[in-house]
Amino acid sequence: MIKLHNTGCSCFLYTSLPSQAPLTKQSTSTPRCCSAASWKLPGCLRTHLDQCDPSNMNFQCGEESQTCSILPMFSTRYSTRCLFQALVGLFSLSTCVLYWVATMDNGGRIVASGHGNLTILLWHWPFGKPYNLAGDVCSDWYGISGCLLEDSRSLFHQADIVVFHHTELKTGSSHLPLNLCRPPSQKWIWLSLESPNTNQNLTNLNGLMNWTMSYRQDADIFIPYGKLIPKTSKGNYTVPKKSCLVCWVVSNFQLRHKRTMIYQTLRQLIPIEVYGMWTKKPLATSQLLPTISRCHFYLAFENSQAKDYITEKLWRNSFQAGAVPVVLGPPRANYEEFVPGSSFIHVDDFNSTAELAQFLIQLASDEERYSSYFEWHQHHDVKLYTDWRERLCSICDHYDQLSPSKVYHDLDLWANAK
């Protein structure tokens, strides 16, 4: 932000973030650099400069728009200083005008980078764990051409899309580049795979993000934790041999969680083997699935209940391990949008925890009925999404269907809906 101020001659210049439209209450475009300039002069209230267009330099005086003269209003005492400051401000403004013009083609349309590819800049790696971006990752690994992934912030002005992972914004370990001149055609994406309970207040992001990237089906770019895909593996599926009834892997154990209350009641009725940081029995990655595979049932309990919030607890810990999931999360109908209703047991299907415990005991003793929960393996395999590069590359697959004029003016309302 550029701010020129001199009380002696009432000379002010404020330059805000860039925009594709006049900065008004009715605007549907994202505020961007040099899109709005405000001068406070005697008798003049405010003006908005549309996309740094020099021809639109009218000031709002009273209720009507008119051109206001600047230089005659300078007092003798401060005229030299204010004139210098005004020239500096106009120079900065003209720089943005030139940059804005450079992003237009001959027909006056805003164009993306001239390299012919879609450049996606990840502003910060989720949870501070970087991945290797050498080579053409999207094409070589995922068969998506014309999609370039970058993580160097020096490429900000060349990026067509900039992605911001919410956790780092929330904790303050990273910040939005509000001090940089945002290209008019550049889109910003808010990325989060966490439930609404962890988002906190997002009102400071309102009006800045164009698209959302989330496990939610109504996100602009839908990235689930996993999904069922047509079967590619050969041979019939064999249910792993069982030596325990129920198991659970948990590290984030909090008394306020609904899953904690259900577990504490259930463990008094049936044996449950518990692993994870909470019990100081962590499982190495190589041990996770073999350990769970010994159990008839796995407690795929989410730490919060929100629409579409179905994590690796179902896809990896249950389905890939070969244990029948006992789920706690969104309603059964929501689960059935992703997986067959006969592949899992929902806590809500029972009037009490005692009923649930009795059902698990009976089902485990009925081999034929228990095996029916694995019939989906005849036609499907599990596809997990764990690599952030694959998730970022998927943006290019969705790009043509995304609205170029979309802006989340109330991201907080959308992200915190349950």
Buried (B, 14 or more C-beta within 10 A) or exposed (E): EBEBEBEEBBBBBBBBBBBBBBBEEEBEBBBBBBBBBBBBBEEBEEBBBBBBBEEBBBBBBEEEEEEBEBEEBBEEEBBEBBBEBBEEBBEBBEBBBEBBEEBBEEEEEBBBBEEEBBBBBBBBBBEEEEBEBEEBBBBEEBEBEBBBBBBEBEBBBBBBBBBBBBBBBBEEEBEBBEEBBBBBBBBBBBBBBBBBBEBEEBEEBBBBBBBBBBBBEEBBBBBBBBBBEEEEEEEEBEBBEBEBBBBBBBEEBEEEBBBBEBBEBBBEBBEBBBBBEBBEEEBEEEEBBEBBBBBBBBBBBBBBBBBBBBBBBBBBBBBBBBBBBBBBBBEBEBBBEBBBEEBBBBBEEBEEBEEBBBBBBEBBEEEEEBEBBBEBBEEBBBEBBEEBBBBBBBBBEBBEEBEEEBBBEEBBEBBBEE
